[in-house]
Amino acid sequence: MHIPDSFIPLSQAIIYWVIALPFIIMSMKWAKKELDEMKVPILAALAAGIFAIQAMNIPIGMGTSGHMVGAALVAIVFGSPWAGVLVLTLVLLVQGLAFGDGGLTTMGANILNMGVISGFVGYYTYVALRKSIGTSVAAFGGAWLGLFISAIVCAVEMWIAGTFPLVPGLVAMGTYHLIIGFIGEGLITSIVITAIAKSRPDLLEDSFTARPEKHKKETHA
């Protein structure tokens, strides 16, 4: 999932940067508006945890590897996919600059895949499902689907770049991340969200119910 510099031509890498940049800017605007003294430590703890779980790579072949992402988890906790984009951007910057994990020219593609696609797909899948199937299962499904779709998109990008054929790439990336999503991404996200829902439901309710109710009261006033 961490695409190195040599895997994408510079001309294509620039395009992914152009696409990712508006999302990065919006995530920074979200942080400026939403983060406070209580939320910053939670964000930092999640970023550290994601940094750690991404270090557990499973070799897939063709020079690639698979791992968990964590964008959906962050997005669900903070009630916004922009949080997922922000955290993954920060994590990928540290990994790329300090540890050489993922290329610098291809960082736009990595942020797009792991931050934007995984975060947005995971979060809105969770939102769409949580009222009908419950928080735990919805969190599992959202995290799993976010990871799987981002892996498929990554394989397509590698095909466009001419790095490896489309079908073998889809099979390799899709199969491994399908499994990783079930036993890793989905399960961990479900456990964390369930624990928060039981111990600190206000953290999740603040994202989904407190604001609409507040807005409703202000409207009636």
Secondary structure, DSSP 8 states (H G I E B T S, - for coil): ----GGGS-HHHHHHHHHHHHHHHHHHHHHHHHH--TTHHHHHHHHHHHHHHHTT--EEEETTEEE----HHHHHHHHT-HHHHHHHHHHHHHHHHHHH--S-STTHHHHIIIIIIIHHHHHHHHHHHHHHHH-HHHHHHHHHHHHHHHHHHHHHHHHHHTTSS-HHHHHHHHHHHHHHHIIIIIIHHHHHHHHHHHHH-HHHHHIIIIIHHHHHHHHHH-
